[in-house]
C-alpha cells in the first residue's frame, strides 16, 4: 500500500520514480486509502493522514495497460458508538 502519511505534494515524485525505474512489461500493484466526503475519520486521525482521491491512481497510469482497478471497503469498525468505514483503490498496471 502506498503510504497515506506522505504529503500529497510528494506523490508525483514518488510515482514518477517508480515508473522511471520499471522495465517494459513490469507491473505496479498498489492499494491506497481514499477519502470520501460522506465518510468521517475518527477524531484525531486526520492530522497525519492524507487519503487519496477516488480514481487518482488511474491518472498516474493513463499511458500504461490497466490490468485491473477496483474500489472496495478496506475496513469497518466502531469507536464510541460511531461507525467508520475505510475505502481503498487497488490497481495493477503494466508498463507498455
C-alpha positions in Angstrom: 0.0 0.0 0.0 1.3 3.4 -0.9 1.8 5.5 2.3 -1.1 7.7 3.2 1.0 9.6 5.7 3.2 11.0 2.9 2.1 14.5 2.0 0.2 14.8 -1.3 2.8 17.1 -2.9 5.3 14.2 -2.7 3.2 11.7 -4.6 4.1 12.9 -8.1 7.8 12.5 -7.3 7.3 9.0 -5.7 5.2 7.6 -8.5 7.4 9.2 -11.2 10.4 7.5 -9.6 8.7 4.1 -9.6 7.5 4.5 -13.2 11.0 5.5 -14.4 12.7 2.5 -12.8 10.2 -0.1 -14.1 11.1 -2.2 -17.1 8.8 -2.6 -20.1 6.1 -5.1 -19.2 6.8 -4.5 -15.5 3.8 -4.4 -13.2 2.9 -2.0 -10.4 0.4 -3.2 -7.8 -0.8 -0.6 -5.3 -3.5 -0.1 -2.7 -4.3 3.4 -1.4 -6.8 4.5 1.1 -9.3 7.0 -0.4 -11.3 9.7 1.3 -15.0 10.1 0.7 -16.9 13.2 1.6 -19.7 11.2 3.1 -17.3 9.2 5.4 -15.8 10.7 8.5 -12.5 9.8 10.1 -12.2 9.2 13.9 -11.3 12.3 15.9 -7.5 13.0 15.8 -6.8 10.5 12.9 -6.6 13.2 10.2 -3.6 15.2 11.5 -1.0 13.0 9.6 -3.4 11.1 7.3 -3.6 12.2 3.6 -6.1 10.0 1.8 -6.0 9.8 -2.0 -8.9 10.8 -4.1 -11.0 8.0 -5.6 -9.6 7.1 -9.0 -6.5 9.2 -8.6 -4.1 6.2 -9.3 -5.6 5.9 -12.7 -4.3 9.4 -13.7 -0.7 8.2 -12.9 -1.1 5.2 -15.2 -3.1 6.7 -18.1 -0.3 5.5 -20.5 0.1 2.0 -19.1 -2.1 -1.0 -19.6 -4.5 -1.3 -16.6 -4.7 -5.0 -15.8 -7.2 -4.3 -13.0 -8.7 -1.5 -11.0 -11.1 -1.6 -8.1 -12.5 0.3 -5.2 -13.5 -1.7 -2.1 -14.3 -1.4 1.6 -11.0 -1.9 3.3 -12.2 -1.9 6.9 -15.2 -1.2 9.0 -15.2 -0.5 12.7 -17.0 1.2 15.6 -15.4 3.7 18.0 -17.6 5.3 20.7 -20.8 4.1 19.0 -19.8 5.7 15.7 -19.5 3.5 12.6 -16.4 4.2 10.5 -15.6 2.8 7.0 -12.3 2.9 5.2 -12.3 2.6 1.4 -9.3 1.7 -0.8 -8.4 1.7 -4.5 -6.4 -1.1 -5.9 -4.6 -1.0 -9.2 -2.5 -3.4 -11.3 -0.8 -1.6 -14.2 1.6 -2.9 -16.8 4.2 -0.6 -18.4 3.9 -0.6 -22.2 
